[in-house]
Amino acid sequence: MPKIKTNRGAAKRFKRTGTGKFVCFKSNKSHILTKKTRKRKRRLRQSVVVDAVNFRSLERMLPYL
């Protein structure tokens, strides 16, 4: 069996936790920040655990991560 290629776009956006879950950063933090509240921008800084719905597709994209 040949090795499975890692999806490089996904590899740059997701990290694996110690328990095997995937973590990503929130979107909407790059521009048009003046209309967003201070509280909203602060929340966007934090990372989020990926939902169980998307877990299987991420495991396929990132087999060795």
N, C-alpha and C positions, 0 to 999 in steps of 0.2 A: 504494500500500500504506500502510495506517495504521501508526503507531508501535505497538510492543509495550509493554504496561504492565509495569513492574517490580514484582515481588512485594515489597512493603514490609517484610513480616516477615522475609524472607530477606535483604534489603538491610541490615537492622540487625544480623544475625547473622554475615554472611560478608563478607570483604574479598578483593580480588584482589591477588595478588603481582605482582612485576615480570615474571615469566615466564609469567603467565596462569593460574596455579593458584589454587584457592580455599583460604582459611585461616579456621578457626573456633576458638572457645574451647571447652574441655571443659565438660561438664555436671556436675552433682552438687556444686557448690561454693557453693550458696546457703544451705542450712540443714542441721541434723543433722550438725554438724561435730565434735562432741565424741567420737563413736565412731570417726571416721576418723583414721588415723595422720598424724603430722606429714609423713612422706614422701609419703603419698598426696595430702594437701592441697597440698603444694608442687608435685607433678606436675600437679595440676588447674589451676594458674595458667597453665601454658604453652599456647600455641596449637598447633594441629595442622593439617597439610595434609589436605584432604578426599580421600577415596578416589576412585579412577578410576570406580568403580561409580556414584557419585552426581554425577559431574562433568557429565554431559550434562543431567540434570534441573536442576542449578544454572545452567547456561548458558541454559536456557530461562527460568528465573525471573528471572535478572539479565542481560538482553541488553546493557545499556549500561554495566555496571560494569567 
